[in-house]
Amino acid sequence: LAKSVAIFKQLLDLVEHSDGLKSRFEALNSLISAMLDVNKRIVVFRQLPHQYILLDNPPLSVAMTHIPTAACWTIQSVVACATQIGSLIGMSYEYVVTRS
């Protein structure tokens, strides 16, 4: 129990001194918000009623060609976010270990 309390106190200290990491958290938050926005727009676009839309319409065909690219960039962004989050977790663990 004492070890857990000590680690918890060190984590609180880490959070208090995390001003240097704040920009990384904000960048990750911004990227995750953008990925969610792209996904929502793709879903809304796919749910448009097909009886009113002509596939030969140039704006639609251009939009349809951009969807796979947007999905690919979203997947790459998910991998980048996971890597960054893993890095931040590792940094906090190293900080806690070196402080104990």
VENHUMO-V607612 format. One record per residue. RES is the residue in one small letter. NEAR is the number of other C-alpha atoms within 10 Angstrom. D_LAST is the distance of its C-alpha to the last C-alpha in whole Angstrom. Layout:
RES&NEAR&D_LAST + RES&NEAR&D_LAST
This chain:
l&6&15 + a&7&12 + k&9&10 + s&9&12 + v&10&12 + a&13&8 + i&17&8 + f&13&11 + k&13&10 + q&19&8 + l&16&11 + l&12&13 + d&14&12 + l&16&12 + v&13&16 + e&9&17 + h&11&16 + s&13&18 + d&11&21 + g&8&21 + l&12&21 + k&12&23 + s&11&26 + r&14&25 + f&16&25 + e&11&28 + a&12&30 + l&18&29 + n&13&30 + s&12&33 + l&17&34 + i&16&33 + s&12&36 + a&14&38 + m&19&38 + l&13&39 + d&12&42 + v&17&43 + n&16&43 + k&12&45 + r&13&47 + i&18&48 + v&11&48 + v&10&51 + f&14&53 + r&12&53 + q&9&54 + l&10&57 + p&8&60 + h&9&62 + q&6&66 + y&7&65 + i&10&64 + l&11&66 + l&11&63 + d&9&66 + n&9&65 + p&10&63 + p&10&60 + l&14&59 + s&12&59 + v&11&57 + a&12&55 + m&15&55 + t&10&54 + h&13&51 + i&17&49 + p&12&48 + t&11&47 + a&15&45 + a&15&44 + c&12&43 + w&14&41 + t&19&39 + i&13&38 + q&12&36 + s&17&35 + v&15&33 + v&12&32 + a&14&30 + c&17&29 + a&13&27 + t&12&26 + q&15&24 + i&15&23 + g&12&21 + s&12&20 + l&15&19 + i&12&17 + g&12&16 + m&13&14 + s&17&12 + y&16&11 + e&11&10 + y&15&9 + v&18&6 + v&11&5 + t&8&6 + r&11&4 + s&9&0
